[in-house]
Amino acid sequence: MTEGYGFLRFLYTKYSEVEYVSEAWAPINDLLKQHLDNSIETCQPISYQAIYCCIYKSTCRGYKERLFTDVKKVITDYCQNIKVQLDESMRKTNDDHSNRSMNGYILQFIDHLRQFHRAIEAIVPLFHYLDVVYIKPKIRSTIRQELSFLYKTIIMEVHLNPIFNTLRQLVHTSDSPSKEIISLLLKLINEIAPNLAIKQRHLFKRYCNNEDVFNEMATNGEDMVTPASRTSSKRSAHELPDEEDQPPVKRTMSNIIKSPRSDN
């Protein structure tokens, strides 16, 4: 019994700034950047169990707000870097107006969007506990919605119209993107910003032999990521757990050793 109380005191004793940065944030930050940069296979393996424990302890030991802020900053910096690259491609396309540069711009946009989607799919499960005890009850949102919202506002709201204008210029040329590429673009846009995708319904139909490729996705709309604005992500208070509804320590600690993914 004494050992149990000692463990609880340790678990809920607030981190110092140095402890948080060195013991918790440093490995979390490394893993986030590996996923975002698609370097997870070339870097030194990081235990997902260890990362999940770092996130869990940071949440319990007084750093849940700081952790959430730090994660958003990593995503923001990443998105700003991608935006710079896309800005350069857009300028090149506007300067030479060649079909090759226009296709390059579209494919680069798709590649970045696909990589972000892959990274988010790997990152979100790691922050389940932070979602439950902080983001859902306090912010009325989810980690997925908040990170997708950053990508949407920094990149998509700037570059989607130029991308659509470029598609309009290519639609009747021999160098127009294939139906497969257009379908992939629509799917990726729809997962982050369905309201922006549906506005271009007629444009996508022109690329897909007048088929309404949006229909199939729209029928699954309930499973899609909704636009992660503060308004759309709000839920009523009775649907969300408060901090006092946190899982018991015994049950939660058993979950720690079950990583969302197996170790690398």
Disulfide bonds with the S-S distance in Angstrom:
none
